[in-house]
Amino acid sequence: MSLFQFLRILWAHRLLTLGITVGSVVGAFVVLLLVPPSYTASSRVMLNTMKPDPVTGEVISTRESRTYIATQSELIKDYGVAGKAVENLGWLSDPDLNREYRAAKPPVEFWRWVAQRVMARTDVSVVPLTNILEISYRAETPAQAKAMADALRDAYVDSVLETRRR
């Protein structure tokens, strides 16, 4: 097929091509209007897997470090850490959240419902080739996303320190 033949085919189907292009642009515009904006903020925590634990003196081996990092990632998305972050930010006394909770009528307590919402919007990943966990949180406003990402980090650190003390 030559270039001239290709252009003749395009010209023959010009209305179809134009219709698809216009439909795609209109569809994208509708999506922009309907989907609320979402902002993601991140906070990082460094895991000391190479140094011995100051309390027990144990060192985590390279094979065990993958399991340790996966466990810590799941711990960040746990009810204990998410609930503590919610408490630290004062979201349990937020009237808008209380109103949403009453309208939804879920079968769980209020603090657990808010913690579930936080856990659903939280993502934890490992920065490649490091022992650094990156905690990301998605929210409707940049300030809300940053505040919760930092609160999750602080609640996680507090939880780990409290576990080691025990």
HELIX and SHEET records of a PDB file:
HELIX    1   1 LEU A    3  ALA A   12  1                                  10    
HELIX    2   2 ARG A   14  LEU A   34  1                                  21    
HELIX    3   3 THR A   62  ILE A   76  1                                  15    
HELIX    4   4 TYR A   79  LEU A   89  1                                  11    
HELIX    5   5 TRP A   91  SER A   93  5                                   3    
HELIX    6   6 PRO A   95  ALA A  104  1                                  10    
HELIX    7   7 PHE A  110  ALA A  120  1                                  11    
HELIX    8   8 PRO A  142  ARG A  165  1                                  24    
SHEET    1   A 3 TYR A  39  MET A  46  0                                        
SHEET    2   A 3 ILE A 132  ALA A 139 -1                                        
SHEET    3   A 3 THR A 122  VAL A 126 -1                                        
END                                                                             
